[in-house]
Amino acid sequence: MAKLILLYTSLCLLVLFNECLATKTSGQQQQFNQCQLDRLDALEPNNRIKAEAGVIESWDPNDRQFQCVGVAVVRRTIEPNGLLLPQYDSAPQLIYIQSGYGILGAVLPGCPNTYQESQQQQHQQGQQPDQHQKIRTFRLGDIIALPAGVAYWLYNDGDSEVVALSLLDTNNQANQLDKNPRHFYLAGNPEDEFQLQGRSPRGQRRQQQQGQGRRERGQQQQGQGNNLFSGFRTEDLADAFNVDEETIRNLQGFQEDRKNIVKVKGRLQVARPPRSREERERLERQEREQEREDEREQQRESRRGGREEREREERQQEREEEREQERERRESQRGGRGRDNGIEETLCTLRLRENIHDPSRADVYNPQAGRISTLNSHNLPVLRWLQLSAEFGRLQRDAIYVPHWNRNAHSVIYVVKGRAQVQVVDDFGQAVFDDELQQGQILTVPQNFAVVKRASSSEGFEWVAFKTNDNAQISPLAGQNSVLRAIPADVLANAFQLSQEDVSELKSNLDQQEITIVRPYRSSSQRKAIA
């Protein structure tokens, strides 16, 4: 009898295992099928929400390109004194600050409230001193990394708009829901940032559920709330928080109409180390300098002494960055903690921000062509947790980011400024994209698809690329690190039917090139004339 029971149990487990394996394989196959792309398009946002203190624009997450890569993208423009309401997301995300500066609150579960308001000031007002978790500043060029399920908010305390581009990695293993991007708002009455006028199946189901819920509640509650509290019964929340029901109705946001970004009354009062007048002036100066960067680089290009001027400016920017890092170090030492170094870093001391615009931190630099900066888990350890990385690049006019492929990651390219001619080639050797990429557009490049960029506007070309690996790596086809340069000459001669002299010239030219960004020595017409 025992043997029969054991045999029956084994058969059940075997059947269950096969079903789970089949389900997983089916899901993977569905994902791979999404990447059977014979054409890529430069995508622009197709959904727009006007809030009280800003605008939210999103790209259709159901587009096959985003489905292949497994991401969703939203761009938020926050007006001065505007507050992006507290929320958390079902997937980890990277936020790129395209313009402006402000403050960020990120609530890490289980971590202590280490920031406290002045007791004397609160005593004078007859209130208890407020305590909360660490407040972080952000500025132009920052990449902010946020794990899934971590509540956060953004506030614009500057004098110009903050533009923040967010990429959510919906295919990340931290997201155990489906691949629909989900924002869980804790306040207000926000709109679904990815709902395309109710046309998506999830949006229609949500509207039906909300209508049914309102009918069930009857006249007890008025209006409609879309935050997390609005789905609970008012009396239950009142008992849980030990406050009156009127306060709970404010939490539920039924009468709210300000949407996702609200205007703060007066100025936002939080406990944080104050920005000095010098720091605020520096941030404003950086914004002005960013606007004039193109003109300065063109002037340097035409002057023989431009390189020395750039080096002086870079040394100055490096000193300013060192002062900023020293200030952050002093903040992190509050409470006796030392500086985070990626080894002894704990959850509560995670460094979530790194600036990727600073020219002094460029990984690839060519004074005649441009620069590239990478951000990965080596210089921002939290990215190892998120399995994401980023790249910022700037090409001067007519400069080329040599043909290459991303060896271990998908890439999502967002154009910050300027225009470029971009080509993407698939595994069949077909150009699935061959067009101009312009400011504000997004192009996804699947893993191992080869891509080349050539700046085509007088102001050059700037982009930020999000990659789905914490240590994304590229394999160049040209430049000093070209894969062709590492292949024996006789292999190249037989593979491409070239003479040994032609192969020798090819490899010699690769030796003389820069690493990954180049400026052509001869135009196409000149090469044709020589030929």
Solvent accessible surface area in square Angstrom, and as a share of the most:
residue,aa,sasa,rsa
1,M,172,0.77
2,A,78,0.60
3,K,173,0.73
4,L,117,0.58
5,I,98,0.50
6,L,122,0.61
7,L,104,0.52
8,Y,150,0.57
9,T,62,0.36
10,S,54,0.35
11,L,95,0.47
12,C,61,0.37
13,L,110,0.55
14,L,99,0.49
15,V,83,0.48
16,L,100,0.50
17,F,124,0.52
18,N,75,0.39
19,E,100,0.45
20,C,75,0.45
21,L,90,0.45
22,A,62,0.48
23,T,99,0.57
24,K,129,0.55
25,T,72,0.42
26,S,69,0.45
27,G,40,0.38
28,Q,79,0.35
29,Q,95,0.42
30,Q,116,0.52
31,Q,43,0.19
32,F,114,0.48
33,N,74,0.38
34,Q,43,0.19
35,C,30,0.18
36,Q,123,0.55
37,L,16,0.08
38,D,126,0.65
39,R,167,0.61
40,L,3,0.02
41,D,54,0.28
42,A,31,0.24
43,L,26,0.13
44,E,104,0.47
45,P,36,0.22
46,N,83,0.42
47,N,11,0.06
48,R,152,0.56
49,I,7,0.04
50,K,106,0.45
51,A,6,0.05
52,E,80,0.36
53,A,0,0.00
54,G,1,0.01
55,V,19,0.11
56,I,1,0.01
57,E,33,0.15
58,S,1,0.00
59,W,2,0.01
60,D,32,0.17
61,P,10,0.07
62,N,76,0.39
63,D,44,0.23
64,R,116,0.42
65,Q,6,0.03
66,F,1,0.01
67,Q,36,0.16
68,C,0,0.00
69,V,3,0.02
70,G,1,0.01
71,V,4,0.02
72,A,0,0.00
73,V,1,0.01
74,V,0,0.00
75,R,34,0.12
76,R,1,0.00
77,T,23,0.13
78,I,0,0.00
79,E,48,0.22
80,P,45,0.29
81,N,21,0.11
82,G,0,0.00
83,L,28,0.14
84,L,0,0.00
85,L,10,0.05
86,P,37,0.23
87,Q,0,0.00
88,Y,53,0.20
89,D,4,0.02
90,S,15,0.10
91,A,1,0.01
92,P,2,0.01
93,Q,2,0.01
94,L,0,0.00
95,I,0,0.00
96,Y,0,0.00
97,I,0,0.00
98,Q,30,0.13
99,S,39,0.25
100,G,2,0.02
101,Y,3,0.01
102,G,0,0.00
103,I,1,0.01
104,L,1,0.01
105,G,3,0.03
106,A,2,0.02
107,V,72,0.41
108,L,4,0.02
109,P,86,0.54
110,G,87,0.83
111,C,17,0.10
112,P,80,0.51
113,N,79,0.41
114,T,52,0.30
115,Y,7,0.02
116,Q,70,0.31
117,E,33,0.15
118,S,59,0.38
119,Q,117,0.52
120,Q,130,0.58
121,Q,95,0.42
122,Q,13,0.06
123,H,151,0.68
124,Q,133,0.59
125,Q,103,0.46
126,G,70,0.67
127,Q,109,0.49
128,Q,157,0.70
129,P,39,0.24
130,D,68,0.35
131,Q,93,0.41
132,H,36,0.16
133,Q,26,0.12
134,K,53,0.22
135,I,10,0.05
136,R,24,0.09
137,T,23,0.13
138,F,2,0.01
139,R,19,0.07
140,L,21,0.10
141,G,0,0.00
142,D,0,0.00
143,I,0,0.00
144,I,0,0.00
145,A,0,0.00
146,L,2,0.01
147,P,7,0.04
148,A,32,0.24
149,G,42,0.41
150,V,7,0.04
151,A,17,0.13
152,Y,2,0.01
153,W,39,0.14
154,L,0,0.00
155,Y,3,0.01
156,N,0,0.00
157,D,4,0.02
158,G,2,0.02
159,D,113,0.58
160,S,47,0.31
161,E,86,0.39
162,V,0,0.00
163,V,25,0.14
164,A,1,0.00
165,L,1,0.00
166,S,1,0.00
167,L,1,0.00
168,L,0,0.00
169,D,8,0.04
170,T,6,0.04
171,N,61,0.31
172,N,14,0.07
173,Q,155,0.69
174,A,52,0.40
175,N,13,0.07
176,Q,170,0.75
177,L,99,0.49
178,D,69,0.36
179,K,57,0.24
180,N,44,0.23
181,P,6,0.04
182,R,39,0.14
183,H,33,0.15
184,F,60,0.25
185,Y,9,0.03
186,L,50,0.25
187,A,30,0.23
188,G,9,0.09
189,N,28,0.14
190,P,4,0.03
191,E,71,0.32
192,D,27,0.14
193,E,2,0.01
194,F,13,0.05
195,Q,36,0.16
196,L,18,0.09
197,Q,121,0.54
198,G,9,0.09
199,R,157,0.57
200,S,20,0.13
201,P,89,0.56
202,R,54,0.20
203,G,1,0.01
204,Q,86,0.38
205,R,120,0.44
206,R,63,0.23
207,Q,94,0.42
208,Q,125,0.56
209,Q,119,0.53
210,Q,38,0.17
211,G,12,0.12
212,Q,94,0.42
213,G,16,0.16
214,R,91,0.33
215,R,176,0.64
216,E,129,0.58
217,R,73,0.27
218,G,38,0.36
219,Q,155,0.69
220,Q,104,0.46
221,Q,18,0.08
222,Q,101,0.45
223,G,44,0.42
224,Q,62,0.28
225,G,10,0.10
226,N,30,0.15
227,N,7,0.04
228,L,73,0.37
229,F,45,0.19
230,S,8,0.05
231,G,67,0.64
232,F,115,0.48
233,R,156,0.57
234,T,1,0.01
235,E,67,0.30
236,D,66,0.34
237,L,15,0.08
238,A,11,0.08
239,D,118,0.61
240,A,83,0.64
241,F,102,0.43
242,N,136,0.70
243,V,63,0.36
244,D,89,0.46
245,E,70,0.32
246,E,101,0.45
247,T,56,0.33
248,I,0,0.00
249,R,92,0.34
250,N,107,0.55
251,L,62,0.31
252,Q,0,0.00
253,G,2,0.02
254,F,12,0.05
255,Q,142,0.63
256,E,45,0.20
257,D,119,0.62
258,R,77,0.28
259,K,62,0.26
260,N,0,0.00
261,I,0,0.00
262,V,6,0.04
263,K,78,0.33
264,V,20,0.11
265,K,184,0.78
266,G,58,0.55
267,R,115,0.42
268,L,49,0.24
269,Q,136,0.61
270,V,40,0.23
271,A,13,0.10
272,R,66,0.24
273,P,41,0.26
274,P,121,0.76
275,R,28,0.10
276,S,54,0.35
277,R,166,0.61
278,E,108,0.48
279,E,17,0.08
280,R,73,0.27
281,E,73,0.33
282,R,23,0.08
283,L,6,0.03
284,E,48,0.22
285,R,97,0.35
286,Q,43,0.19
287,E,35,0.16
288,R,117,0.43
289,E,54,0.24
290,Q,32,0.14
291,E,137,0.62
292,R,112,0.41
293,E,13,0.06
294,D,17,0.09
295,E,99,0.45
296,R,45,0.17
297,E,6,0.03
298,Q,84,0.37
299,Q,80,0.35
300,R,25,0.09
301,E,66,0.29
302,S,96,0.62
303,R,107,0.39
304,R,234,0.86
305,G,44,0.42
306,G,1,0.01
307,R,143,0.52
308,E,91,0.41
309,E,45,0.20
310,R,17,0.06
311,E,69,0.31
312,R,135,0.49
313,E,53,0.24
314,E,35,0.16
315,R,122,0.44
316,Q,75,0.33
317,Q,57,0.26
318,E,80,0.36
319,R,116,0.42
320,E,15,0.07
321,E,32,0.14
322,E,94,0.42
323,R,138,0.50
324,E,10,0.05
325,Q,60,0.27
326,E,66,0.30
327,R,47,0.17
328,E,42,0.19
329,R,63,0.23
330,R,136,0.50
331,E,22,0.10
332,S,15,0.10
333,Q,85,0.38
334,R,117,0.43
335,G,81,0.78
336,G,74,0.72
337,R,79,0.29
338,G,44,0.43
339,R,108,0.39
340,D,27,0.14
341,N,89,0.46
342,G,26,0.25
343,I,159,0.81
344,E,113,0.51
345,E,30,0.14
346,T,81,0.47
347,L,72,0.36
348,C,50,0.30
349,T,18,0.11
350,L,18,0.09
351,R,65,0.24
352,L,1,0.01
353,R,27,0.10
354,E,29,0.13
355,N,6,0.03
356,I,0,0.00
357,H,16,0.07
358,D,16,0.08
359,P,25,0.16
360,S,44,0.29
361,R,53,0.19
362,A,26,0.20
363,D,87,0.45
364,V,30,0.17
365,Y,84,0.32
366,N,10,0.05
367,P,40,0.25
368,Q,90,0.40
369,A,0,0.00
370,G,4,0.04
371,R,9,0.03
372,I,5,0.03
373,S,1,0.00
374,T,47,0.27
375,L,0,0.00
376,N,26,0.13
377,S,3,0.02
378,H,136,0.61
379,N,49,0.25
380,L,0,0.00
381,P,19,0.12
382,V,3,0.02
383,L,0,0.00
384,R,125,0.45
385,W,132,0.46
386,L,2,0.01
387,Q,68,0.30
388,L,0,0.00
389,S,3,0.02
390,A,3,0.02
391,E,8,0.03
392,F,1,0.00
393,G,0,0.00
394,R,6,0.02
395,L,0,0.00
396,Q,11,0.05
397,R,144,0.52
398,D,59,0.30
399,A,0,0.00
400,I,28,0.14
401,Y,3,0.01
402,V,3,0.02
403,P,45,0.29
404,H,4,0.02
405,W,64,0.22
406,N,3,0.01
407,R,115,0.42
408,N,35,0.18
409,A,3,0.02
410,H,29,0.13
411,S,4,0.02
412,V,1,0.01
413,I,3,0.01
414,Y,2,0.01
415,V,0,0.00
416,V,11,0.06
417,K,37,0.16
418,G,2,0.02
419,R,91,0.33
420,A,0,0.00
421,Q,83,0.37
422,V,0,0.00
423,Q,76,0.34
424,V,0,0.00
425,V,53,0.30
426,D,18,0.09
427,D,119,0.61
428,F,157,0.65
429,G,55,0.53
430,Q,112,0.50
431,A,58,0.45
432,V,7,0.04
433,F,11,0.05
434,D,89,0.46
435,D,82,0.42
436,E,43,0.19
437,L,0,0.00
438,Q,81,0.36
439,Q,109,0.48
440,G,14,0.13
441,Q,23,0.10
442,I,1,0.00
443,L,0,0.00
444,T,0,0.00
445,V,1,0.00
446,P,3,0.02
447,Q,70,0.31
448,N,89,0.46
449,F,23,0.10
450,A,22,0.17
451,V,4,0.02
452,V,31,0.18
453,K,4,0.02
454,R,77,0.28
455,A,2,0.02
456,S,39,0.25
457,S,4,0.03
458,S,67,0.43
459,E,64,0.29
460,G,1,0.01
461,F,0,0.00
462,E,0,0.00
463,W,0,0.00
464,V,0,0.00
465,A,1,0.01
466,F,2,0.01
467,K,12,0.05
468,T,34,0.20
469,N,34,0.17
470,D,18,0.09
471,N,46,0.24
472,A,24,0.19
473,Q,73,0.32
474,I,51,0.26
475,S,17,0.11
476,P,11,0.07
477,L,59,0.29
478,A,20,0.16
479,G,0,0.00
480,Q,68,0.30
481,N,89,0.46
482,S,3,0.02
483,V,47,0.27
484,L,36,0.18
485,R,99,0.36
486,A,89,0.69
487,I,58,0.29
488,P,84,0.53
489,A,39,0.30
490,D,85,0.44
491,V,81,0.47
492,L,2,0.01
493,A,10,0.08
494,N,112,0.57
495,A,70,0.54
496,F,108,0.45
497,Q,169,0.75
498,L,63,0.31
499,S,54,0.35
500,Q,89,0.40
501,E,128,0.57
502,D,69,0.36
503,V,0,0.00
504,S,69,0.44
505,E,101,0.45
506,L,57,0.29
507,K,43,0.18
508,S,44,0.29
509,N,68,0.35
510,L,9,0.05
511,D,69,0.36
512,Q,129,0.57
513,Q,46,0.20
514,E,53,0.24
515,I,72,0.36
516,T,8,0.05
517,I,0,0.00
518,V,13,0.07
519,R,62,0.23
520,P,35,0.22
521,Y,168,0.64
522,R,114,0.42
523,S,52,0.34
524,S,59,0.38
525,S,79,0.51
526,Q,96,0.43
527,R,104,0.38
528,K,155,0.66
529,A,90,0.69
530,I,115,0.58
531,A,120,0.93
